[in-house]
Amino acid sequence: MGDLSEIVANAVKKPDISGAGKMSYPIRGGQYKGHKVVIEPNRELEFKIGLRYLHEVAPDTDQSTYKSGERHIMEKSDIIWRAYLKYRYGMEKDQGLSLDGVMFSDGSSLPSIHQEQNKERRVRDFYDSIEGIPDDLEIRTEIKDGKFILMVKKGNGASEDNPVIERQELKLTTSIGPSVREILGALPIKIKQELGIETKQIKGLFPGSQSQSMRTKSKIRGYASTKIGPLVVVFEPANDRGSGINLAGQPWPLREFEGEVKGIYKPGDDTDLKKHPEHAGLTEDDIREISNEFLIEEHKRYAEFVSDYLVKQAGDKPCHYGGLTLQSVFHSKSFPGRQSLRPILATQTRILKDAIRDVRENGFSVQPHLAHGQP
């Protein structure tokens, strides 16, 4: 995949919004003709790793046991998250990189550069198409601060050998009104080609699944050794807990610890090299390599810390921590729900088409009869 930022800059001929990476384009037809959509490209490098049970109960096998298990695992996830942050903040302090105080949600505090932030009940719709969309493409929407935000993420490539997920993303922001199909349909053709999505797929889009989750995040600084000397990396860890459900009523758990590089700086310099690598004589490939190596190390550090923590706690409290283990995640949040919906989309039945028409007109809602083929 090419550099999406460069492709967007070339495709959107007349950027009219000041600020790094921000441009806009108009919707070309229909009720919202001329409506402006702000477009912001970004390259995302992150890892995901989650808690799971060694012997999990499937959501559709025993709902009571499944829900009880999810409450238990989310409770333990919060405890482990706080323990990890305290450990990692201590390392930051030892490196001389702590600046301000941070207050934890449990009332304790330690020095770091940012306050711990909580995002409650994030509701997001994820889109699929009756024509199908590429597995490495995620289309999601949410309403935030009175704005309609459409995120398109492309790419993956993570594996056990390299757990870092690399994706290019477009953040499309507009006022509430235009549909996802209208917003994406108006994208310049070169951007659509880079995303791997065709006009017929866009016309077939509908909200196929929805997630509700909570996120707690912070920021940590660390050093990276590079060819131009040590650089300061701003690393954003986040703890996501919640669940998703697709059009047919098939649920899946969301329990992920994520880590993402948010900025890279020369010591004593406030220019973000992630956005402006040329300031230090670096290239986009250099930044990708620095970020990738830093995230691999952080993934290893987190996995080792949590594994040791689980072993100790399982020994002290086997009823509370026994059976829990770590699992790397190599896909987007919507992937499990989309995959389980694929066989149903392949049926192309009247029941399916009626359900899709309903969610397009009225917004996402579960249509549980789809899983059983009943009207």
C-alpha positions as CSV (number, residue, x, y, z in Angstrom):
1,M,0.0,0.0,0.0
2,G,1.3,3.5,-0.9
3,D,1.5,6.5,1.4
4,L,-2.1,7.5,1.9
5,S,-1.2,11.0,3.1
6,E,0.5,11.7,-0.2
7,I,-2.3,10.2,-2.2
8,V,-4.9,12.3,-0.4
9,A,-2.9,15.5,-0.9
10,N,-2.6,14.8,-4.6
11,A,-6.3,13.7,-5.0
12,V,-7.8,16.6,-3.0
13,K,-6.5,19.4,-5.3
14,K,-7.6,22.4,-3.2
15,P,-7.2,21.9,0.5
16,D,-8.9,24.8,2.3
17,I,-8.3,24.0,5.9
18,S,-5.1,25.1,7.7
19,G,-3.3,22.6,10.0
20,A,-1.1,19.6,9.4
21,G,-2.8,16.9,7.2
22,K,-6.3,18.5,7.2
23,M,-8.1,18.9,3.9
24,S,-11.6,18.8,2.7
25,Y,-13.8,17.7,-0.3
26,P,-17.5,18.3,-1.2
27,I,-20.3,15.8,-1.5
28,R,-21.2,15.8,-5.2
29,G,-24.9,15.1,-5.4
30,G,-28.2,14.5,-3.6
31,Q,-29.7,16.4,-0.7
32,Y,-26.3,17.2,0.7
33,K,-24.6,18.4,-2.5
34,G,-21.7,20.7,-1.7
35,H,-21.6,19.6,1.9
36,K,-18.0,19.7,3.2
37,V,-16.2,16.7,4.6
38,V,-12.9,17.2,6.4
39,I,-10.4,14.5,5.6
40,E,-7.3,13.7,7.8
41,P,-5.0,10.8,6.8
42,N,-2.8,9.1,9.4
43,R,-0.4,6.1,9.6
44,E,-1.2,3.9,12.7
45,L,1.2,1.5,14.3
46,E,0.0,-0.4,17.3
47,F,-0.1,-3.7,19.0
48,K,-3.1,-5.4,20.7
49,I,-3.0,-8.1,23.4
50,G,-5.9,-9.4,25.4
51,L,-6.9,-11.6,28.3
52,R,-8.8,-14.8,27.7
53,Y,-9.7,-18.1,29.4
54,L,-7.8,-21.2,28.6
55,H,-11.2,-22.9,28.2
56,E,-13.7,-20.3,27.0
57,V,-17.4,-20.7,26.9
58,A,-18.9,-19.7,23.5
59,P,-21.5,-16.8,23.8
60,D,-24.2,-18.9,22.0
61,T,-23.6,-22.0,24.2
62,D,-24.3,-20.8,27.7
63,Q,-25.3,-17.0,28.0
64,S,-25.3,-17.0,31.8
65,T,-21.9,-18.5,32.2
66,Y,-20.5,-16.4,29.3
67,K,-21.8,-13.1,30.8
68,S,-20.5,-14.0,34.3
69,G,-17.1,-14.8,32.8
70,E,-17.0,-11.5,30.9
71,R,-17.7,-9.5,34.1
72,H,-14.9,-11.5,35.9
73,I,-12.4,-11.0,33.2
74,M,-13.1,-7.2,32.8
75,E,-12.7,-6.8,36.6
76,K,-9.3,-8.6,36.5
77,S,-8.3,-6.6,33.4
78,D,-8.8,-3.3,35.3
79,I,-6.6,-4.6,38.2
80,I,-3.9,-5.8,35.9
81,W,-4.0,-2.5,33.9
82,R,-3.4,-0.4,37.1
83,A,-0.6,-2.7,38.2
84,Y,1.1,-2.5,34.8
85,L,0.8,1.3,34.6
86,K,2.3,1.7,38.0
87,Y,5.2,-0.5,37.0
88,R,5.6,1.3,33.7
89,Y,5.4,4.8,35.3
90,G,8.1,3.8,37.7
91,M,10.4,2.9,34.7
92,E,9.6,6.2,33.1
93,K,10.6,8.0,36.3
94,D,13.8,6.1,36.5
95,Q,14.7,7.3,33.0
96,G,14.1,10.9,34.1
97,L,11.2,11.4,31.7
98,S,8.3,12.1,34.2
99,L,7.0,15.6,34.3
100,D,3.7,15.9,36.1
101,G,1.5,13.9,38.5
102,V,-1.1,11.3,37.4
103,M,-4.2,10.4,39.4
104,F,-5.5,6.8,39.0
105,S,-9.2,6.0,39.0
106,D,-8.7,4.0,42.2
107,G,-7.5,7.2,44.0
108,S,-3.7,6.4,44.0
109,S,-1.2,8.5,42.2
110,L,2.2,8.4,40.6
111,P,4.3,10.8,38.4
112,S,3.8,10.8,34.7
113,I,3.3,13.2,31.8
114,H,-0.5,12.9,31.5
115,Q,-3.6,12.2,33.5
116,E,-5.2,8.9,33.1
117,Q,-8.3,9.4,30.8
118,N,-11.5,7.4,30.8
119,K,-13.9,7.2,27.9
120,E,-17.2,5.7,29.0
121,R,-19.7,3.8,26.8
122,R,-18.2,4.4,23.3
123,V,-20.9,3.3,20.8
124,R,-19.6,2.6,17.3
125,D,-21.2,1.2,14.2
126,F,-19.2,-1.0,11.8
127,Y,-20.1,-1.3,8.2
128,D,-20.2,-4.2,5.8
129,S,-21.5,-4.5,2.3
130,I,-23.8,-7.0,0.6
131,E,-21.1,-7.0,-2.1
132,G,-18.4,-7.7,0.5
133,I,-15.5,-5.5,1.5
134,P,-11.8,-6.5,1.9
135,D,-10.9,-8.3,5.2
136,D,-8.2,-5.7,5.9
137,L,-10.6,-2.7,5.5
138,E,-12.6,-1.4,8.5
139,I,-15.3,1.2,8.2
140,R,-16.8,2.6,11.4
141,T,-18.8,5.6,12.6
142,E,-19.6,7.4,15.8
143,I,-21.1,10.7,16.8
144,K,-18.8,12.8,18.9
145,D,-19.3,16.4,20.1
146,G,-22.1,16.9,17.6
147,K,-20.0,15.8,14.7
148,F,-20.4,12.7,12.5
149,I,-17.0,10.9,12.4
150,L,-16.3,8.2,9.8
151,M,-13.1,6.2,10.2
152,V,-11.7,4.1,7.4
153,K,-8.7,1.9,8.3
154,K,-6.7,-0.2,5.8
155,G,-4.0,-2.8,6.4
156,N,-2.8,-5.3,9.0
157,G,0.1,-7.6,8.6
158,A,0.6,-8.5,12.3
159,S,1.8,-12.0,13.2
160,E,3.4,-13.9,16.1
161,D,6.8,-13.0,14.7
162,N,5.9,-9.3,14.5
163,P,2.8,-8.3,16.6
164,V,2.7,-4.7,15.3
165,I,-0.4,-3.9,13.4
166,E,0.3,-1.3,10.7
167,R,-2.7,0.5,9.1
168,Q,-3.3,3.7,7.2
169,E,-6.4,5.5,8.2
170,L,-8.7,8.3,7.1
171,K,-10.7,10.3,9.5
172,L,-13.7,11.9,7.8
173,T,-15.6,14.5,9.8
174,T,-18.8,16.3,8.9
175,S,-22.0,17.5,10.5
176,I,-24.8,15.0,11.1
177,G,-26.8,14.3,8.0
178,P,-25.0,12.7,5.0
179,S,-24.9,8.9,4.9
180,V,-21.8,6.8,4.9
181,R,-22.5,5.9,1.3
182,E,-22.7,9.6,0.3
183,I,-19.5,10.5,2.2
184,L,-17.4,7.6,0.8
185,G,-19.1,7.8,-2.7
186,A,-17.7,11.4,-3.0
187,L,-14.1,10.4,-2.3
188,P,-11.7,11.0,-5.2
189,I,-11.3,7.8,-7.3
190,K,-7.6,7.5,-6.5
191,I,-8.3,7.2,-2.8
192,K,-11.0,4.6,-3.3
193,Q,-8.6,2.6,-5.4
194,E,-5.9,2.8,-2.7
195,L,-8.5,1.6,-0.1
196,G,-9.5,-1.3,-2.4
197,I,-13.2,-0.4,-2.3
198,E,-15.4,-0.1,-5.5
199,T,-18.5,2.0,-6.1
200,K,-20.8,-1.1,-6.1
201,Q,-19.4,-2.0,-2.6
202,I,-20.0,1.5,-1.4
203,K,-23.6,1.4,-2.6
204,G,-24.1,-1.9,-0.7
205,L,-22.9,-0.6,2.6
206,F,-25.0,-1.0,5.8
207,P,-24.3,-1.0,9.6
208,G,-23.6,-4.7,10.1
209,S,-22.4,-4.6,13.7
210,Q,-22.1,-2.4,16.7
211,S,-19.8,-2.2,19.7
212,Q,-20.2,-0.7,23.2
213,S,-17.0,-0.3,25.1
214,M,-15.0,1.6,27.8
215,R,-11.5,2.8,27.3
216,T,-8.9,3.9,29.8
217,K,-5.7,5.4,28.4
218,S,-2.6,7.3,29.4
219,K,0.7,8.4,27.9
220,I,4.2,7.2,28.7
221,R,7.6,8.4,27.5
222,G,10.5,6.1,26.7
223,Y,13.8,6.3,24.9
224,A,14.5,4.7,21.5
225,S,18.0,4.2,20.2
226,T,18.3,5.3,16.6
227,K,21.0,6.1,14.0
228,I,20.8,9.8,15.0
229,G,21.0,9.1,18.7
230,P,18.4,8.6,21.4
231,L,14.9,9.9,20.7
232,V,11.9,10.3,23.0
233,V,8.9,8.2,22.1
234,V,5.4,9.1,23.4
235,F,3.6,5.8,23.8
236,E,-0.1,5.6,24.4
237,P,-1.3,2.5,26.2
238,A,-5.1,1.9,26.4
239,N,-7.3,-0.7,28.1
240,D,-10.5,-1.5,26.2
241,R,-13.4,-3.5,27.7
242,G,-16.8,-4.2,26.2
243,S,-18.6,-6.3,23.6
244,G,-19.8,-6.3,20.1
245,I,-22.9,-7.7,18.4
246,N,-23.7,-8.1,14.7
247,L,-26.9,-7.8,12.7
248,A,-27.8,-11.5,13.4
249,G,-27.4,-11.1,17.1
250,Q,-24.1,-12.9,17.3
251,P,-21.9,-11.4,20.1
252,W,-18.2,-11.3,20.7
253,P,-16.1,-9.9,23.5
254,L,-13.8,-6.8,23.3
255,R,-11.0,-7.1,25.9
256,E,-7.8,-5.6,24.5
257,F,-4.8,-3.8,25.8
258,E,-3.4,-1.6,23.0
259,G,-0.2,0.3,22.6
260,E,0.4,3.0,20.0
261,V,3.2,5.4,19.2
262,K,1.7,8.9,19.3
263,G,4.8,11.0,18.8
264,I,8.6,10.9,18.4
265,Y,10.9,13.8,19.5
266,K,14.5,14.8,19.8
267,P,15.4,15.5,23.5
268,G,14.7,19.1,24.2
269,D,12.9,19.7,20.9
270,D,9.1,20.0,20.6
271,T,8.8,19.1,16.9
272,D,7.0,15.8,16.4
273,L,9.2,13.7,14.1
274,K,6.3,11.3,13.4
275,K,4.6,14.2,11.5
276,H,7.8,16.0,10.4
277,P,10.7,13.4,10.0
278,E,12.6,15.7,7.7
279,H,13.2,18.0,10.7
280,A,15.8,15.5,11.9
281,G,16.9,14.3,8.5
282,L,14.7,11.1,8.7
283,T,12.3,9.5,6.3
284,E,8.8,8.0,6.7
285,D,10.5,4.6,6.5
286,D,12.9,5.6,9.4
287,I,9.9,6.6,11.5
288,R,8.1,3.3,10.7
289,E,11.2,1.3,11.7
290,I,11.7,3.3,15.0
291,S,8.0,2.9,15.9
292,N,8.0,-0.8,15.0
293,E,11.0,-1.6,17.1
294,F,9.7,0.4,20.1
295,L,6.3,-1.3,19.9
296,I,7.8,-4.8,19.7
297,E,9.8,-4.1,22.8
298,E,6.7,-2.7,24.6
299,H,4.6,-5.7,23.6
300,K,7.3,-8.0,25.0
301,R,7.5,-6.0,28.2
302,Y,3.7,-6.0,28.7
303,A,3.4,-9.7,27.9
304,E,6.2,-10.6,30.4
305,F,4.8,-8.4,33.1
306,V,1.2,-9.7,32.8
307,S,2.4,-13.4,32.5
308,D,4.5,-13.0,35.7
309,Y,1.6,-11.2,37.4
310,L,-0.9,-14.0,36.5
311,V,1.4,-16.7,37.7
312,K,1.9,-15.0,41.0
313,Q,-1.8,-14.2,41.5
314,A,-3.0,-17.6,40.4
315,G,-0.7,-19.1,43.1
316,D,-2.1,-16.7,45.7
317,K,-5.7,-16.6,44.5
318,P,-6.4,-19.6,42.2
319,C,-10.2,-19.0,42.3
320,H,-9.8,-15.5,40.9
321,Y,-6.9,-15.8,38.5
322,G,-6.6,-19.5,37.6
323,G,-7.4,-20.2,33.9
324,L,-6.6,-16.7,32.6
325,T,-3.9,-16.3,29.9
326,L,-2.8,-13.8,27.3
327,Q,-3.6,-13.8,23.6
328,S,-2.2,-11.5,20.9
329,V,-4.8,-9.9,18.7
330,F,-3.9,-9.3,15.0
331,H,-7.2,-8.0,13.7
332,S,-9.5,-5.0,14.0
333,K,-12.3,-4.8,16.6
334,S,-15.0,-5.5,14.1
335,F,-13.4,-8.5,12.5
336,P,-15.0,-11.3,14.6
337,G,-18.5,-9.9,14.1
338,R,-18.0,-9.4,10.4
339,Q,-16.6,-12.9,9.9
340,S,-19.5,-14.6,11.6
341,L,-21.9,-12.5,9.5
342,R,-20.4,-13.6,6.2
343,P,-22.3,-16.9,5.8
344,I,-25.5,-15.1,6.3
345,L,-24.7,-12.3,3.8
346,A,-23.9,-15.1,1.3
347,T,-27.6,-16.3,1.4
348,Q,-28.9,-13.1,-0.3
349,T,-32.4,-14.0,1.0
350,R,-35.4,-11.7,1.1
351,I,-35.2,-11.7,4.9
352,L,-31.6,-10.5,4.7
353,K,-32.4,-7.7,2.2
354,D,-35.4,-6.6,4.3
355,A,-33.1,-6.4,7.4
356,I,-30.5,-4.4,5.6
357,R,-33.1,-2.0,4.3
358,D,-34.3,-1.5,7.9
359,V,-30.9,-0.7,9.4
360,R,-30.1,1.7,6.6
361,E,-33.3,3.6,7.2
362,N,-33.5,3.4,11.0
363,G,-30.0,2.7,12.2
364,F,-28.3,-0.4,13.6
365,S,-30.5,-2.9,15.4
366,V,-30.2,-6.7,16.0
367,Q,-32.3,-8.9,13.6
368,P,-31.9,-12.2,15.5
369,H,-34.1,-14.2,13.0
370,L,-31.3,-13.9,10.5
371,A,-29.2,-16.5,12.3
372,H,-32.1,-19.0,12.0
373,G,-33.5,-18.0,8.6
374,Q,-36.9,-17.1,10.1
375,P,-38.9,-14.0,9.2
